[in-house]
């Protein structure tokens, strides 16, 4: 029985593909969420597509937390004014 040969001597690191992610300023996102801006409005303000923003929101826990906190603060502020 012949000896087994390894077919992959060296694996090259995979090159990163695609567009680099758009930087998101979390302070701006929090302020927009505080005034109850919708996801499409926030995406437009950041210069992103709605789908790109949705994907980043689902992938980035910090961004999702800032959105939830900003919207909750905005709702409580709105209730105080009533």
C-alpha positions in Angstrom: 0.0 0.0 0.0 1.6 3.3 -1.1 2.0 6.1 1.5 -0.6 8.9 1.4 0.5 12.2 0.1 -0.7 15.5 1.3 -2.2 17.5 -1.5 -2.2 20.9 0.2 1.4 21.8 1.1 0.6 25.4 2.1 -2.8 27.1 2.4 -2.9 30.6 1.3 -4.9 33.0 3.5 -8.1 34.0 1.8 -8.1 37.5 0.4 -10.8 39.7 1.8 -13.4 40.3 -0.8 -16.1 42.9 -1.2 -16.4 46.5 -0.1 -15.0 47.5 3.3 -17.8 48.2 5.9 -19.1 51.7 6.2 -18.0 53.3 9.5 -21.0 53.9 11.7 -21.0 56.7 14.3 -22.9 55.2 17.3 -23.5 58.7 18.8 -25.3 59.8 15.6 -27.3 56.5 15.6 -28.3 57.0 19.2 -29.5 60.6 18.6 -31.5 59.5 15.5 -33.0 56.6 17.4 -33.9 59.0 20.3 -36.0 61.1 17.9 -37.7 57.9 16.7 -36.1 57.8 13.2 -36.9 54.7 11.3 -34.2 52.3 10.1 -34.4 53.5 6.5 -34.0 57.1 7.7 -31.0 56.2 9.8 -29.5 54.3 6.9 -30.0 57.2 4.5 -28.4 59.6 7.1 -25.3 57.3 7.3 -25.1 56.9 3.5 -26.0 53.2 3.5 -28.6 51.1 1.8 -31.5 49.9 3.9 -30.4 46.3 3.4 -26.8 47.1 4.4 -28.0 48.8 7.6 -30.3 45.9 8.4 -27.5 43.3 7.9 -25.1 45.4 10.1 -27.7 45.8 12.7 -28.3 42.0 12.9 -24.5 41.3 12.9 -23.4 44.0 15.4 -24.7 43.6 18.9 -23.3 47.0 20.0 -25.2 48.8 17.2 -28.4 47.0 18.1 -28.0 47.9 21.7 -27.5 51.6 20.9 -30.6 51.5 18.7 -32.8 49.9 21.4 -31.5 52.3 24.1 -32.0 55.4 22.0 -35.5 54.4 21.0 -36.4 53.5 24.6 -35.1 56.9 25.9 -37.0 58.7 23.1 -40.2 57.0 24.1 -39.8 57.8 27.8 -39.0 61.4 26.9 -42.1 61.6 24.7 -44.3 60.2 27.6 -42.9 62.8 30.0 -44.0 65.6 27.6 -47.6 64.4 27.4 
